[in-house]
Amino acid sequence: MTMPEFLTNATIILGIMALFALIETIVPFFACDEARTGRGSANLGLTVLTFVLNWGLSSAAALVALGTSRHGIGLATNLISAMPTQIAFSVVVLDFSTYIAHRSMHLVPLLWRMHQVHHSDPFVDVSTTYRQHPLEGLWRFLWMIGPAWTLGLPATGIVVYRLISAVNAILEHANIRLWQPLDGILSLFWVTPNMHKVHHSRECAETDSNYGNIFAFYDRVLGTFTPTDRAFEVAYGLDGMDPNRTRSFFGLLSMPFRCSRAPVRERRGYRSRFVGV
């Protein structure tokens, strides 16, 4: 990916984030209070860092995919001839791989150390989307490059997946209110904002569920789905965290090397206030 392409993509993503940030002010899911303050600079810093990292990693993944598809290496190239079908196959496979990568970060203590940077946010909104430690970005990349290489996924399929994933990540983190009956229908197959809000709960059983990125049926089939109506009672953040560190860019970067999973298992503390319909 060239620098102009990167800047164009970043501008589009930031524009989408700005749009959902505006919608948040019109139909907020939770009322804004003190939990939301003081997070902006840290979240923005990690967002910029994530963008730069993804630029390099996405370029590498696309090059790998381009090489394997051109040389006829892998299942996607050999067994699937139509490009639209190859793209659909790529999206489904990569989303399942992302599900596994995400679930592993909750199950393995060493991986949780880096992923807790994302979950330590005391409020969840658009700015939480790319509040991600660089080590987590590298881990997720490994789970994308593996299928791209072994299955010979086309570069176009990877680009389409990354685009859908980026847009839906912004949507599912946005502090917006979605009509519950509609959310109930959509969450049968798609990861909705309410579904992902449950994943950010302080309650351990809820945090360790709803791992899906785009498709919800992985959680449903593999027994990790929590009903979306729980979103209305969710309490964000992690217990046992230093509030100053969770709002500091450098504090978040150092968090994997300082914190353990132990304090996280106590799910008490701040509870968001739901804005009634």
N, C-alpha and C positions, 0 to 999 in steps of 0.2 A: 504494500500500500504506500503510495507516494505521499509526500507532505500535503499537497493540495487536496488529495482525496481524504486524508486524515482530518484536515481542517474542515472540509465540507461535512463529513460525517459527524464530527464533534459539534459543529454548529447546528445540525439537524437535531441531534440528541438533546443539546442544551435548549433548543427551541421547544421541543416536546416537554422537557422538564418545566420550562417556564409556563407553558400552557396549563399543565396539570397543577402547578403551584397556584395559578390564578383560580382554577376550579376549586382548589382546596379552600380558598377564602369565601367561595360562594356556597358550596355544600360540604362543609367539613364533617368528617366522621366523628372525631373527638374534638371537644372544645380546646382551644390553645390556652395553656397556662404556663407556670414557671418551668415545667419540665422541658418545654420547647426552647427556652432561652439559652444562649451561650454555646450552642452547638454548631452554629453556622460556619465559622471559620475552619473548624476541624473537619466537618463534613465536606466542605468545599475543597480543602486541601487534599483529602483522600480521593475525592472525585477527579481532580486534575491528575493525581498520581495514577489512578486507575485508567484514565483515558490514555495516558502516555504508554503505560504498560501494555494495554490492550492493542494499541497501535502496532507495537513490535510483535506481540504474540499472534495477533490475527494475520499479520503479513506472513509470518512463518508458517502458520497453519494453511493459509491459502497456497503458498508455494509448494508445500508438501502435497496438498490435494491436487494441485495442478500437475505435478510430476507423476503421481500415481495414476491419475485418470488418463493422462496422455499415453502412458506406457501399458495401459490395460491391466493394471495391478488391482486386485481386490474384487470383492463380491459385487459391489455396485456397478463397476464397469463391465464385468463379464456377463452378469445375469440380467441387468436392467438396461435396456437400450434407450427408452424414451427419457429425455432430460427432465420433463416435469415429474415423472415418477422417481427419478434419481434424487431430485430436490426434496420431494415429499419423504422419501426414505431417509435422506440425510437429516431432515428436521426431527423425525421420530426417533432415530437412533441417537442423535446428539442430545436430545432432550432427556432420553432415558439415561445416558451416560452422565449428564449433569445431575440428574436425580441421585444417582449412586455417589457421585462426588460430594454432593451436599449432605447426604445421609451419613457418609463416612466421617464428615467433620463434626458430627454430633456424637458419633460412637467412639471415636478414637481420641483420647485425652490430648495427645500432642497436637492433633489437627484442630481440636476445639480451642486451643490457646489462640490460634490466629483467627478463627471464625467468631470468637466472642467479641472481637472488635465491632463487628456488624451488629450483634445482638445487644451490646452494651448501651446502645442509643436509648435514652430515657423517653424518647418520643419517636414515632415513626411517621415520616412524611416523604415528600419527593427527595429531599436532601439525604435521606437514609439510603437511597438506592445504591449509590456507589461508595458508601462508607465501608470500604473493604481493604483489608491489609494486603500489601503486595504479595505476601507468601500465599494467601488464599487465591489470588489471581493466578499464580504459577501452578497451584494444585489443580484448579479448574481447567487450566490449559492442557495439562497432561491428560485429563480425561476427555478432552476434545481432540487432541492430536492423535491419540491412540486409535479411535475408530476411523479418523480421517485417513490414517496410514494403512491400517489392516484391511479396511473395507473398500478403500479406494473411492472415498466420497468426493464428489466434484466440488471444485472451488466455489461454484455458484451456489451449491447447496449449503455450504458453510456460511457464505455471506448472507443468504436468506435467513438461516437459523439465527445468526448473530443479530440481525436486524429485528426479527420478531421477538427474540429474547430480550433485547435492550428496551424495546417499547413496552413490552409487558412487565418488565421489571419496574419501570417507572410507574406504570398504572397500579401494580399490586402494592407498591409502597406508598402511593399517594394517600394523603389523609382526606379521602373523599367518601361520601355516603352513597352506597349503591342500594337500590330498592331490594329488600331481602328476598321476595319471591323470585325476582330476576336473577339475583345472585345464586339462589338455590338451584335454578335451572342450569345456569352457565357453569357452575362448579361441578356438574356431573362429568364434564370433559375438559374444562379450562380452569386454570388457576386464576381466581378472582381476587380483588382487593380484600374482601372479607376472609377468604380462605388463608391468605398469606398473613393477615393481621394476627390470626390465631397462632401462627408459627413464631411470632415475636412475643408471645406471652411469657410471663415470669413462671407460670405453672409448668413444671418440668414435662409432664405428660403431653402438654400442648406444644411446647417448644420442640419436643422430639416427635413432631408430626408435620404433615403438610409440607413436605420437602419439594414438591413439584415446582418446576420453573415455568413451563408453558401448559403442558397437559396435566389434568388432574387425575386421569385414570391410573397413573402409576401408583399414586398414594392409595387409591381405592382398591386396586387389585392386590397390592402388597401389604395391606393392612396398616397403613400409616396415615389414614385420613381422619381428621377431626371435623365434625360438622361446623359449618360456617357461622351458625347462629352464636357460637361461643365468642365471636369477635366483639360482640357488644359488651362483654364483661372483661375484656383482656386488660392486663396490666403489663406495660412495656418495661424493658430494661432487664438488668441483672442485679441481684442482691450481692452485697459484699464488695462492690466496686467503689473506688474513690471518685466522687462526682467531678472533681477537678480534672482527673485523668481522662474521664469519658468525654470531656468537652475540650480536650487539648489534642492538637494534631500530633505533637511529638509524644504525648502520653499514650495515644492510640498506637503509634508505631512501635513503642516499646512494650505495649501490653502483653504480647505473646511470650515475652521473656521475663515477665514479672508475676503474672497471675496464674492461678490454677483453676481447675473446674470446680473445686470443692465448694466455694461460696455460692456458686450458681444454683445448687440444688435446694437452697432455701428460697422459696418463691413468695416472698412477702415484700411489701413496700409500697411504692407509688402506684396508684391506680388512676387510669385516665378517666375523664368525665365524658360520657357519651352525650352527643347532641341529639335529642329526640327528634323523631320524624314529625 
